[in-house]
Amino acid sequence: QQQVKQSPQSLIVQKGGISIINCAYENTAFDYFPWYQQFPGKGPALLIAIRPDVSEKKEGRFTISFNKSAKQFSLHIMDSQPGDSATYFCAPGFQKLVFGTGTRLLVSP
Amino acid sequence: DAGVIQSPRHEVTEMGQEVTLRCKPISGHDYLFWYRQTMMRGLELLIYFNNNVPIDDSGMPEDRFSAKMPNASFSTLKIQPSEPRDSAVYFCASSPSRASGISQYFGPGTRLLVL
């Protein structure tokens, strides 16, 4: 079973606020947990990723929190900016990624 | 580097016609992936290659779809005959060797419309 559930489907956040997107997976064989960002008309681009041996990874305003026992990981965007408005996908796996259904984020000015 | 290159960027065709999508991966990348994105089904992996060899084609929807990678710098995804339900955005992605993890680099996509 490789089901991946992502929530929420859409999110509206005020500029400067915190955006939080969650991802739940079932396959315990997954060993790499990335988040991808996609702008309209573009291909997805790797944003940030984490391995299961750490619980948190931070890169600038973006943080991944990983809960191995709960089989969940989340993306936190601090100080959200209008330029962060995009669709975000979790995609656990390794070479073979299983993409979540996506979260459309809108950061209002 | 120019990144992953896909052509054409847009394709409009009529049902029953053959469609060929093309991809040039990033030089030096060992893995190549073909994805399809639709509103209904999201982003689906169709097939992927390692060193030009197909590794997993379990996502290919049916026999009308075929993919080839004759060399390290070129791959094609062919649909014959095409149907309206094939309308989607098709992405090609490439990544370096397995040891470097999963940094897949996506191309800009081909938007296919089958009338």
Boltz contact constraints between the chains, C-beta under 6 A:
constraints:
  - contact:
      token1: [A, 32]
      token2: [B, 101]
      max_distance: 6.0
  - contact:
      token1: [A, 32]
      token2: [B, 102]
      max_distance: 6.0
  - contact:
      token1: [A, 34]
      token2: [B, 102]
      max_distance: 6.0
  - contact:
      token1: [A, 43]
      token2: [B, 91]
      max_distance: 6.0
  - contact:
      token1: [A, 43]
      token2: [B, 106]
      max_distance: 6.0
  - contact:
      token1: [A, 43]
      token2: [B, 107]
      max_distance: 6.0
  - contact:
      token1: [A, 43]
      token2: [B, 108]
      max_distance: 6.0
  - contact:
      token1: [A, 43]
      token2: [B, 109]
      max_distance: 6.0
  - contact:
      token1: [A, 44]
      token2: [B, 106]
      max_distance: 6.0
  - contact:
      token1: [A, 46]
      token2: [B, 103]
      max_distance: 6.0
  - contact:
      token1: [A, 99]
      token2: [B, 43]
      max_distance: 6.0
  - contact:
      token1: [A, 101]
      token2: [B, 42]
      max_distance: 6.0
